[in-house]
Amino acid sequence: MKRILTVQDISCVGKCSLTVALPIISAMGVETAVLPTAVLSTHTQFSGFTFRDLTDDMLPAAEHWQKEKISFDAIYTGYLGSERQIDIVSDIFGKFKGENTTIIVDPAMADNGALYKGFKSGFPAAMFKLCGKADIILPNLTEAAFMLGVPYPGDRYDESYIRNMLVELTSSGARTAVLTGVSFAENELGVMAYDSVAGKYFSYFSEKLPASFHGTGDIFASAFSGALCGGNSVEESLKIAVDYTVECIRVTIGSGSDCWYGVEFEKCIPFLIRRIGK
Ligand code: PXL
């Protein structure tokens, strides 16, 4: 069985980070080891959340795994709370990166043109450096703009702008950059990717639904990581992740959910299992 390590926080309520990565990747038939970076009562879009920092526990846990000769087929990182955590994660990549270990970095730190609460202005540059150690990075347009130090384009961009941005993102050292939340037509939304070794672009679009929800970036990244670690190609994994994320949004809209902070990804796990053909 393939084994992935995912490094992100536990937001106890909030349908993001580890509370979505663990069920989604496990359901895809991939053993999911976790390294929690912090425990929050909710994610940071709520006000008044509690926060227990676990930075000091990260390296000792990794060192124990090394002693136990535990290895990972993939490492997937999401929301990291500080530059110190980024440095530790970089160290962990060095410890566990084998010839066949795929490193996936989702630089979860911003959306809709703004950094999430609590991040200092130097954080995106540190995250961009971490992206350089990844095989595949999964920023949205806001995160990409912050990491590249360019203005957030909103919806004023065309395909050549996105192609350029993807090439610039791979200048970090990451082999493949994927931009999420890309749209070139009113009724479509999807991803565009660039593999800098093959020199090839790839895009995949689905329906743009009339609502957006918090946490869908983490759901996309989790489904992508599970699909890739489970043996699918990057292209097929992107298709699976887009289809699953769109299905989650469709079901959530259809159920009339009043849960503003997340989608009903749980109801769509059977769809995901069928989609990956397991
Ligand atoms: O979904 C990204 C995310 C993860 N973890 C925490 C967050 C957020 C987004 O706001 O606050 C703690």
Residues whose N, C-alpha, C, O or C-beta is under 5 A from the ligand:
A	BS01	PXL	D9 S11 C16 S17 H43 T44 Q45 Y79 A108 Y116 G215 D218
